[in-house]
Amino acid sequence: MTTTVLAGRNALVTGAGTGIGRAIARALAGAGARVFVTDIDALAAERAAAEIGPAAGAARLDVTSAAETDAVFAAAIDAFGRLDIVCANAGISTMQRVVDLTEAEWDANMAVNAKGVFLTDRAAVRHFLARGGGGAIVNTASLAGKVGAALLAHYSASKFAVVGFTQALAREVARDAIRVNCVCPGFVRTSMQARELEWEAKLRGMTPDAVRAEYVSLTPLGRLEEPEDVADAVVFLASDAARFMTGQAVLVDGGIYMG
């Protein structure tokens, strides 16, 4: 989808080298924004930026590092002059029963999925306030941040944290005309999902194909979600069409959870 709804605006997206983040970066660019692509995999970030075109920027970013996050924001602002949209999308997952879950798995999911959103949003708000207010933040949460997911308790906890943080931050900065929302994707066809299919199949004694079929059967719209389904919702939330929306956790899940 190509529009001009974000023409003249500058965006930064984390975890944008592959998957949902890459689709978000491409969709924002397709809507007219200049996009600074970041990812812990520097080559993936550079490839994604190259696909967008010469106006895009790229940098390696470990979202669990405050110093690195602040430095990358400074580089993006130096390259573009200002930022108007920030998408905190970087995330990881592992899968395990709670009785077998390790502290390392818990800590890793919380560090990237929750702390990473905090550090990214904090850098965004500091920039928005320094230039006089205004701006849009869109965080990536999950269906698992709305409904606890078996075998993903630690991941669910981190994504519930994203939803709560989004709501709290939205209340803090609304008076400064800064909007903060998040999207909650369902079963999205990505490399992360491919890994999860293998993990879940092993843990449940099923085949990956059977798990995939179950995902589809749980989705009223009858198919796996594509990254672009999420990306288009992000463009909407970043645009003036969502000018009176803040603190929302928008489900983009094909109707799995209706609550």
Backbone torsions as a table, in degrees:
resi	resn	phi	psi	omega
1	MET	NA	124.9	179.3
2	THR	-115.8	124.2	178.1
3	THR	-140.4	-177.5	175.4
4	THR	-122.9	21.8	-174.6
5	VAL	-65.6	-20.6	179.4
6	LEU	-114.6	20.6	-179.4
7	ALA	-59.0	135.8	178.6
8	GLY	84.4	1.5	-178.7
9	ARG	-108.1	155.5	-177.5
10	ASN	-119.6	136.7	-175.5
11	ALA	-129.0	153.1	171.1
12	LEU	-126.2	133.3	-179.3
13	VAL	-126.6	130.6	176.1
14	THR	-94.5	155.5	-178.5
15	GLY	58.0	38.8	-170.7
16	ALA	-102.4	12.3	-180.0
17	GLY	-76.6	-27.9	-178.5
18	THR	-146.1	174.0	168.4
19	GLY	59.5	-139.1	-177.3
20	ILE	-61.1	-41.8	-178.4
21	GLY	-61.5	-41.8	177.8
22	ARG	-62.5	-42.9	178.7
23	ALA	-64.1	-38.4	177.3
24	ILE	-62.7	-47.3	-179.9
25	ALA	-58.9	-44.4	-179.9
26	ARG	-65.7	-39.4	-179.2
27	ALA	-68.5	-40.6	177.3
28	LEU	-61.9	-43.3	177.8
29	ALA	-64.3	-39.0	178.1
30	GLY	-64.6	-23.2	177.4
31	ALA	-91.0	4.8	173.4
32	GLY	107.8	-4.7	-177.5
33	ALA	-83.6	151.9	164.6
34	ARG	-84.0	141.3	-171.5
35	VAL	-128.1	132.0	173.7
36	PHE	-101.9	111.7	-173.6
37	VAL	-92.5	126.3	178.0
38	THR	-127.3	150.2	179.4
39	ASP	-165.5	153.0	176.6
40	ILE	-66.8	-22.7	173.9
41	ASP	-94.2	101.8	-174.6
42	ALA	-60.5	-40.5	-179.2
43	LEU	-65.3	-38.4	177.9
44	ALA	-64.4	-40.0	177.6
45	ALA	-62.7	-43.3	-179.4
46	GLU	-66.1	-39.3	178.3
47	ARG	-64.6	-43.4	-179.7
48	ALA	-64.1	-40.1	178.4
49	ALA	-66.4	-39.2	179.3
50	ALA	-63.6	-35.0	177.6
51	GLU	-64.5	-33.5	-179.2
52	ILE	-73.3	-42.7	179.1
53	GLY	134.9	176.8	-172.7
54	PRO	-65.4	-19.3	-179.4
55	ALA	-79.0	-14.5	-179.3
56	ALA	-79.8	151.8	174.8
57	GLY	-114.6	166.2	-179.3
58	ALA	-150.0	149.4	176.1
59	ALA	-160.6	152.3	171.7
60	ARG	-74.4	139.2	177.1
61	LEU	-147.9	120.7	168.4
62	ASP	-94.1	106.4	-172.5
63	VAL	-70.4	-7.8	177.3
64	THR	-84.9	-4.9	-179.7
65	SER	-105.0	116.8	178.7
66	ALA	-63.2	-42.6	-177.9
67	ALA	-64.1	-42.8	-179.6
68	GLU	-68.5	-39.4	178.4
69	THR	-60.9	-47.7	-179.7
70	ASP	-63.4	-38.6	-179.4
71	ALA	-67.3	-39.6	179.8
72	VAL	-69.8	-38.5	174.7
73	PHE	-60.4	-42.0	178.8
74	ALA	-61.7	-40.4	179.3
75	ALA	-66.2	-41.0	179.3
76	ALA	-65.4	-42.1	179.6
77	ILE	-66.5	-37.5	177.3
78	ASP	-64.8	-38.4	-178.1
79	ALA	-73.3	-40.3	-172.8
80	PHE	-103.1	-17.0	-176.9
81	GLY	94.9	-35.0	178.4
82	ARG	-167.7	164.8	171.8
83	LEU	-119.7	142.8	178.4
84	ASP	-117.0	-24.4	-175.4
85	ILE	-135.5	132.6	174.9
86	VAL	-130.2	128.2	178.5
87	CYS	-115.7	109.5	177.8
88	ALA	-88.2	93.5	-171.1
89	ASN	-111.7	-21.5	-173.5
90	ALA	-54.5	134.2	179.5
91	GLY	-161.4	159.5	176.6
92	ILE	-134.3	168.1	172.5
93	SER	-147.1	151.3	164.5
94	THR	-135.9	168.2	-176.0
95	MET	-136.3	130.0	-178.5
96	GLN	-168.3	150.0	170.3
97	ARG	-67.4	145.8	-176.5
98	VAL	-56.7	-38.7	-177.8
99	VAL	-64.2	-20.9	179.5
100	ASP	-109.0	0.0	-176.7
101	LEU	-69.5	134.7	-179.8
102	THR	-95.4	157.8	174.9
103	GLU	-60.2	-36.5	-179.0
104	ALA	-62.5	-41.3	178.1
105	GLU	-65.7	-44.4	177.8
106	TRP	-57.6	-50.6	-175.9
107	ASP	-63.9	-39.5	-178.7
108	ALA	-65.3	-44.8	179.0
109	ASN	-63.6	-43.2	179.5
110	MET	-66.5	-37.6	-177.4
111	ALA	-64.7	-47.8	-177.4
112	VAL	-78.9	-50.9	-169.8
113	ASN	-75.6	-35.2	-178.0
114	ALA	-103.0	-57.4	179.5
115	LYS	-61.8	-37.3	179.6
116	GLY	-61.8	-39.2	176.3
117	VAL	-66.6	-43.1	177.7
118	PHE	-57.5	-50.0	-177.1
119	LEU	-65.6	-39.4	179.3
120	THR	-66.1	-47.4	-179.3
121	ASP	-65.8	-37.9	178.7
122	ARG	-61.9	-44.1	177.7
123	ALA	-62.5	-39.9	179.7
124	ALA	-64.1	-47.6	-177.9
125	VAL	-64.2	-40.9	178.0
126	ARG	-58.8	-42.0	178.7
127	HIS	-67.3	-46.2	-179.1
128	PHE	-59.9	-42.0	-179.8
129	LEU	-68.1	-38.7	-178.8
130	ALA	-63.6	-27.9	179.7
131	ARG	-99.8	12.3	171.4
132	GLY	103.6	9.9	178.1
133	GLY	96.8	176.8	-175.5
134	GLY	83.7	154.2	179.1
135	GLY	134.8	159.8	-178.9
136	ALA	-129.1	131.2	175.6
137	ILE	-116.7	133.6	174.0
138	VAL	-128.7	116.6	179.2
139	ASN	-97.3	151.8	175.1
140	THR	-99.5	111.1	173.4
141	ALA	-100.1	-128.2	-177.6
142	SER	-175.6	158.6	166.2
143	LEU	-53.6	-34.1	178.2
144	ALA	-70.8	-5.7	171.7
145	GLY	-94.5	-0.7	175.6
146	LYS	-110.4	-36.0	-178.4
147	VAL	-134.3	125.3	179.0
148	GLY	-57.7	134.2	-175.9
149	ALA	-110.1	121.0	175.8
150	ALA	-57.0	142.9	-177.8
151	LEU	73.7	-4.0	179.8
152	LEU	-130.0	34.9	-175.3
153	ALA	-58.9	-42.7	-179.6
154	HIS	-68.9	-40.6	176.5
155	TYR	-65.1	-45.0	177.4
156	SER	-57.9	-44.9	-179.9
157	ALA	-59.1	-41.3	-179.6
158	SER	-68.0	-34.4	-178.7
159	LYS	-80.9	-32.5	169.2
160	PHE	-59.3	-37.9	177.3
161	ALA	-61.2	-40.1	178.9
162	VAL	-62.4	-43.9	179.5
163	VAL	-62.4	-47.0	179.9
164	GLY	-64.4	-41.4	178.7
165	PHE	-64.3	-41.3	177.6
166	THR	-57.6	-46.2	-179.1
167	GLN	-65.0	-45.0	-178.1
168	ALA	-64.7	-45.1	179.7
169	LEU	-64.5	-39.8	179.6
170	ALA	-57.4	-40.4	178.9
171	ARG	-67.2	-36.6	-178.0
172	GLU	-66.7	-38.4	-168.9
173	VAL	-109.3	4.0	-179.4
174	ALA	-58.4	-38.7	-178.4
175	ARG	-65.1	-16.8	178.4
176	ASP	-98.5	15.3	177.8
177	ALA	61.8	28.4	175.4
178	ILE	-102.6	122.9	179.3
179	ARG	-99.5	137.9	-179.2
180	VAL	-131.8	115.8	178.6
181	ASN	-132.3	170.6	172.9
182	CYS	-140.9	157.7	175.4
183	VAL	-108.4	148.0	-179.3
184	CYS	-123.3	88.0	-180.0
185	PRO	-70.9	160.6	176.1
186	GLY	-100.0	-123.7	-177.5
187	PHE	-89.5	92.8	-172.3
188	VAL	-97.5	133.3	-179.4
189	ARG	-74.6	95.2	179.1
190	THR	-140.4	175.4	175.8
191	SER	-65.1	-30.9	175.9
192	MET	-63.5	-43.7	178.8
193	GLN	-63.9	-38.4	179.6
194	ALA	-58.6	-41.3	176.8
195	ARG	-66.1	-42.2	-178.3
196	GLU	-64.6	-35.0	176.9
197	LEU	-60.4	-42.5	178.9
198	GLU	-66.2	-44.5	-179.5
199	TRP	-62.6	-48.1	-176.3
200	GLU	-66.1	-40.1	178.8
201	ALA	-59.0	-43.2	179.9
202	LYS	-66.4	-44.4	-177.8
203	LEU	-67.9	-29.9	-176.5
204	ARG	-103.9	0.6	179.6
205	GLY	68.2	38.4	-178.9
206	MET	-123.0	176.6	170.7
207	THR	-94.0	154.1	175.8
208	PRO	-56.5	-37.3	178.9
209	ASP	-63.3	-37.4	179.2
210	ALA	-68.2	-38.3	177.5
211	VAL	-65.1	-44.2	178.9
212	ARG	-59.8	-43.9	178.8
213	ALA	-62.2	-35.4	177.2
214	GLU	-66.0	-41.1	177.3
215	TYR	-57.2	-46.0	-179.4
216	VAL	-64.6	-40.5	-178.3
217	SER	-65.8	-27.1	179.1
218	LEU	-82.2	-8.7	-176.0
219	THR	-102.6	108.4	-177.4
220	PRO	-53.9	-34.4	179.5
221	LEU	-76.1	-3.1	162.8
222	GLY	80.5	22.2	176.1
223	ARG	-156.7	165.4	171.0
224	LEU	-69.2	148.5	177.5
225	GLU	-76.1	145.3	175.2
226	GLU	-103.3	151.2	178.5
227	PRO	-53.4	-34.3	-178.9
228	GLU	-66.0	-26.3	176.5
229	ASP	-63.0	-39.1	177.5
230	VAL	-72.6	-44.2	-175.1
231	ALA	-59.7	-40.5	-179.8
232	ASP	-65.6	-34.4	176.1
233	ALA	-67.3	-36.1	177.8
234	VAL	-65.0	-43.0	177.3
235	VAL	-57.5	-44.9	178.0
236	PHE	-58.2	-49.1	-177.2
237	LEU	-66.1	-27.9	179.2
238	ALA	-81.3	-14.4	-173.1
239	SER	-94.7	172.0	177.8
240	ASP	-68.6	-15.7	176.2
241	ALA	-63.1	-23.8	178.2
242	ALA	-106.2	28.6	-172.5
243	ARG	-61.4	-21.4	-178.9
244	PHE	-111.7	26.4	177.3
245	MET	-117.6	126.1	171.9
246	THR	-153.5	151.5	-179.4
247	GLY	73.3	17.9	-175.2
248	GLN	-98.6	142.2	173.1
249	ALA	-109.9	94.6	-169.5
250	VAL	-87.5	116.9	178.2
251	LEU	-74.2	127.1	174.5
252	VAL	-127.4	75.6	-168.3
253	ASP	-134.0	12.1	179.5
254	GLY	72.6	13.0	175.9
255	GLY	95.6	12.5	-178.4
256	ILE	-60.6	-47.4	-179.2
257	TYR	-118.9	120.9	180.0
258	MET	-119.8	90.0	-176.3
259	GLY	-147.4	NA	NA
